[in-house]
């Protein structure tokens, strides 16, 4: 680990000032990605701005057909929230399946989304539900937020403040996880909304993406059988020691059907 300055601001405004004043500073949410990166000397920030002291970034609120979660809310808190379980059980279940207890009790929704790991779970929920990511500068639709592997629409120094999820008619998430890391080899989030079906896939490609063919089929008939004959293309999908692109393409169809059945 290289030497760096450490700051722990108490407000969003103070955190934004620290990041704006130093282009080489890094914001830290739960630290589940940043800390290992620092330990391995894969990053050399001049300063770390710890957001854990910014109380206004936490909390969960439900109302008006929406679930809003503060950026620093930990996975375990989302999973345990009675309000989330009642309004959007698929989201609570997803949060409860992230990593292991140690990760769930430190990792945050804002940190996960800002990092945009290609196999992370929360990006699938954001894209599958058509969430809105609120930052200290603007509001960004999920469809415009996730740009590529570890890449988002966030500008340098821009902080996620909260994420708002519309409550769908039905929703569920199913993943085939890599047993060591608990990351999704393939994860599929499905949602039946008033404007049609949404299907988001994580783990299979370089970034989370929507499976439009499945959305078209499910928008006509919401049933697992509607996906019979709908095949995901293997072109451009990930291939590694855990599974080929063709295997991941097959898993997309399997997980999508299971998610619809679960919903």
C-alpha positions as CSV (number, residue, x, y, z in Angstrom):
1,X,0.0,0.0,0.0
2,X,1.3,3.4,-0.9
3,X,1.1,6.4,1.4
4,X,-2.0,8.6,1.1
5,X,-3.8,11.3,3.1
6,X,-7.0,10.2,4.8
7,X,-10.1,12.4,5.1
8,X,-13.5,11.6,6.8
9,X,-15.9,14.4,6.0
10,X,-19.3,14.7,7.8
11,X,-21.3,16.1,4.9
12,X,-21.8,15.6,1.1
13,X,-20.7,19.2,0.5
14,X,-17.4,18.6,2.4
15,X,-16.8,15.4,0.6
16,X,-17.4,17.1,-2.8
17,X,-15.0,19.9,-1.9
18,X,-12.2,17.5,-0.9
19,X,-12.6,15.5,-4.2
20,X,-12.8,18.7,-6.3
21,X,-9.6,20.1,-4.7
22,X,-7.6,17.0,-5.5
23,X,-8.0,15.2,-8.8
24,X,-6.0,12.2,-7.6
25,X,-8.2,11.6,-4.5
26,X,-10.5,8.6,-4.3
27,X,-13.9,8.4,-2.6
28,X,-14.4,5.3,-0.4
29,X,-17.8,3.8,0.4
30,X,-17.6,0.3,2.0
31,X,-14.1,-0.2,0.8
32,X,-14.7,-3.8,-0.5
33,X,-13.0,-3.0,-3.8
34,X,-10.8,0.0,-3.0
35,X,-9.0,-1.4,0.0
36,X,-7.8,-4.7,-1.7
37,X,-6.8,-2.6,-4.6
38,X,-4.7,-0.3,-2.4
39,X,-3.2,-3.3,-0.6
40,X,-2.1,-4.8,-3.9
41,X,-0.6,-1.4,-5.0
42,X,-2.9,-1.4,-8.0
43,X,-4.0,2.2,-7.2
44,X,-2.0,5.2,-5.9
45,X,-4.4,7.9,-4.8
46,X,-3.1,11.0,-3.2
47,X,-5.9,10.9,-0.7
48,X,-8.8,8.6,0.4
49,X,-12.1,10.4,1.2
50,X,-14.0,8.1,3.6
51,X,-17.8,8.6,3.2
52,X,-18.7,6.5,6.2
53,X,-19.1,9.7,8.3
54,X,-21.7,11.3,6.0
55,X,-24.9,10.3,7.7
56,X,-27.1,11.9,5.0
57,X,-26.0,9.3,2.6
58,X,-27.7,6.5,4.5
59,X,-31.3,5.4,5.0
60,X,-34.2,3.7,3.3
61,X,-37.6,5.3,2.4
62,X,-40.6,3.8,0.7
63,X,-43.6,5.7,-0.7
64,X,-45.3,6.8,-3.8
65,X,-44.6,3.5,-5.6
66,X,-40.9,3.9,-5.1
67,X,-38.1,2.6,-2.9
68,X,-35.2,5.0,-2.3
69,X,-32.0,3.8,-0.8
70,X,-29.2,6.1,0.4
71,X,-25.8,5.4,-1.3
72,X,-24.0,4.4,2.0
73,X,-26.7,1.9,3.0
74,X,-25.1,-1.5,3.5
75,X,-26.3,-4.6,1.7
76,X,-27.2,-6.3,5.0
77,X,-29.5,-3.4,5.9
78,X,-31.3,-3.6,2.6
79,X,-31.7,-7.3,3.0
80,X,-33.1,-7.0,6.5
81,X,-35.4,-4.0,5.9
82,X,-39.0,-4.9,6.5
83,X,-40.1,-2.0,4.2
84,X,-38.0,-3.3,1.3
85,X,-39.1,-6.8,1.9
86,X,-42.8,-5.7,1.7
87,X,-42.5,-3.2,-1.2
88,X,-39.8,-4.8,-3.3
89,X,-38.9,-8.3,-2.0
90,X,-36.8,-9.1,-5.1
91,X,-34.4,-6.3,-4.1
92,X,-34.1,-7.5,-0.5
93,X,-33.4,-11.0,-1.7
94,X,-30.7,-9.8,-4.1
95,X,-29.0,-7.8,-1.4
96,X,-29.1,-10.9,0.9
97,X,-27.2,-12.9,-1.7
98,X,-24.3,-10.6,-2.2
99,X,-20.9,-12.0,-1.2
100,X,-20.8,-13.3,2.4
101,X,-21.8,-11.8,5.7
102,X,-18.6,-9.8,6.0
103,X,-19.1,-8.2,2.6
104,X,-22.8,-7.6,3.2
105,X,-22.1,-5.8,6.5
106,X,-19.5,-3.5,4.9
107,X,-20.4,-3.1,1.2
108,X,-22.8,-0.4,0.1
109,X,-25.2,0.0,-2.7
110,X,-23.6,3.3,-3.9
111,X,-20.1,1.7,-3.9
112,X,-21.3,-1.3,-5.8
113,X,-23.0,0.7,-8.5
114,X,-20.2,3.3,-8.8
115,X,-17.7,0.4,-9.2
116,X,-19.8,-1.4,-11.8
117,X,-18.1,-4.7,-11.6
118,X,-19.2,-6.8,-14.6
119,X,-20.4,-9.5,-12.3
120,X,-22.0,-7.4,-9.5
121,X,-25.6,-7.9,-8.5
122,X,-26.9,-4.4,-7.9
123,X,-26.4,-3.1,-11.4
124,X,-28.8,-5.8,-12.6
125,X,-31.5,-4.6,-10.2
126,X,-30.9,-1.0,-11.3
127,X,-31.2,-1.8,-15.0
128,X,-33.9,-4.4,-14.5
129,X,-36.1,-2.0,-12.5
130,X,-35.3,1.1,-14.5
131,X,-33.9,2.8,-11.4
132,X,-32.7,6.4,-11.2
133,X,-29.3,7.2,-9.7
134,X,-29.2,10.5,-7.9
135,X,-25.8,12.2,-7.5
136,X,-24.8,15.4,-5.8
137,X,-25.1,17.1,-9.3
138,X,-27.9,15.4,-11.2
139,X,-30.2,12.4,-11.7
140,X,-29.2,9.6,-14.1
141,X,-31.5,6.9,-15.5
142,X,-30.0,3.4,-15.1
143,X,-30.2,2.9,-18.9
144,X,-27.7,5.8,-19.3
145,X,-25.6,5.1,-16.2
146,X,-23.7,1.8,-16.9
147,X,-21.2,2.4,-19.7
148,X,-18.8,-0.6,-19.7
149,X,-16.5,-2.7,-17.6
150,X,-15.9,-0.7,-14.4
151,X,-17.2,2.4,-16.3
152,X,-20.2,4.6,-15.5
153,X,-21.6,8.0,-16.4
154,X,-20.2,9.5,-13.2
155,X,-17.9,12.5,-13.8
156,X,-14.7,12.8,-11.8
157,X,-15.5,13.8,-8.2
158,X,-19.3,13.1,-8.7
159,X,-20.9,11.3,-5.8
160,X,-23.9,9.0,-5.8
161,X,-26.4,10.2,-3.1
162,X,-29.2,7.7,-3.5
163,X,-30.9,5.2,-5.8
164,X,-34.6,5.2,-6.5
165,X,-36.3,2.0,-7.6
166,X,-39.9,2.1,-9.1
167,X,-42.0,-0.7,-7.5
168,X,-42.9,-3.2,-10.3
169,X,-45.9,-5.5,-10.6
170,X,-43.6,-8.5,-10.3
171,X,-39.9,-9.0,-10.1
172,X,-37.2,-11.5,-9.2
173,X,-33.5,-12.1,-9.5
174,X,-31.7,-15.4,-10.0
175,X,-28.0,-16.0,-10.4
176,X,-25.6,-18.8,-11.0
177,X,-22.7,-17.8,-8.8
178,X,-19.1,-18.6,-8.7
179,X,-18.8,-20.5,-5.4
180,X,-15.5,-18.9,-4.2
181,X,-16.3,-15.3,-4.9
182,X,-20.1,-15.4,-4.8
183,X,-20.1,-13.1,-7.8
184,X,-22.6,-13.9,-10.6
185,X,-21.2,-16.1,-13.3
186,X,-24.6,-15.1,-14.8
187,X,-27.4,-13.3,-13.0
188,X,-30.7,-12.2,-14.5
189,X,-33.2,-9.7,-13.0
190,X,-36.7,-9.7,-14.5
191,X,-39.4,-7.2,-13.8
192,X,-43.0,-6.9,-15.0
193,X,-43.9,-3.2,-15.2
194,X,-46.8,-1.2,-16.4
195,X,-45.0,-0.4,-19.6
196,X,-43.7,-3.9,-20.3
197,X,-41.1,-6.4,-19.2
198,X,-37.5,-5.6,-18.4
199,X,-34.7,-8.2,-18.3
200,X,-31.2,-7.3,-17.1
201,X,-28.2,-9.6,-17.3
202,X,-25.0,-9.4,-15.2
203,X,-21.9,-11.6,-15.1
204,X,-22.2,-12.6,-18.7
205,X,-20.7,-9.6,-20.5
206,X,-18.2,-6.8,-19.9
207,X,-21.1,-4.8,-18.2
208,X,-24.7,-5.3,-17.2
209,X,-27.1,-5.2,-20.2
210,X,-30.7,-5.6,-21.1
211,X,-31.9,-8.7,-23.0
212,X,-34.3,-7.2,-25.4
213,X,-35.5,-10.4,-27.1
214,X,-36.6,-11.8,-23.7
215,X,-38.3,-8.5,-22.9
216,X,-40.3,-8.6,-26.1
217,X,-41.4,-12.2,-25.4
218,X,-42.3,-11.5,-21.7
219,X,-44.1,-8.3,-22.6
220,X,-46.5,-10.4,-24.7
221,X,-46.9,-13.2,-22.2
222,X,-45.5,-13.2,-18.7
223,X,-44.5,-16.8,-18.2
224,X,-41.4,-18.9,-18.3
225,X,-42.8,-20.8,-21.3
226,X,-42.8,-17.5,-23.3
227,X,-39.0,-17.8,-23.3
228,X,-39.0,-21.2,-25.0
229,X,-37.0,-20.8,-28.2
230,X,-35.6,-17.4,-27.2
231,X,-31.8,-17.8,-27.2
232,X,-29.2,-15.4,-26.0
233,X,-26.3,-14.8,-28.4
234,X,-22.8,-15.8,-27.2
235,X,-21.2,-13.1,-29.3
236,X,-19.2,-10.7,-27.1
237,X,-19.9,-12.6,-23.9
238,X,-17.2,-13.4,-21.3
239,X,-15.2,-16.6,-21.5
240,X,-12.8,-17.7,-18.8
241,X,-11.9,-20.8,-16.7
242,X,-15.3,-20.7,-15.1
243,X,-17.3,-20.9,-18.3
244,X,-17.3,-20.3,-22.0
245,X,-19.3,-17.7,-23.8
246,X,-21.6,-20.4,-25.1
247,X,-22.1,-21.7,-21.5
248,X,-22.9,-18.2,-20.3
249,X,-25.4,-17.7,-23.1
250,X,-27.1,-20.9,-22.1
251,X,-27.2,-19.8,-18.4
252,X,-28.8,-16.5,-19.3
253,X,-31.8,-18.5,-20.7
254,X,-31.9,-20.8,-17.7
255,X,-31.7,-18.0,-15.1
256,X,-34.2,-15.9,-16.9
257,X,-36.8,-18.7,-16.8
258,X,-36.1,-19.4,-13.1
259,X,-36.5,-15.7,-12.3
260,X,-39.8,-15.5,-14.1
261,X,-41.0,-18.6,-12.2
262,X,-39.8,-17.1,-8.9
263,X,-41.6,-13.8,-9.6
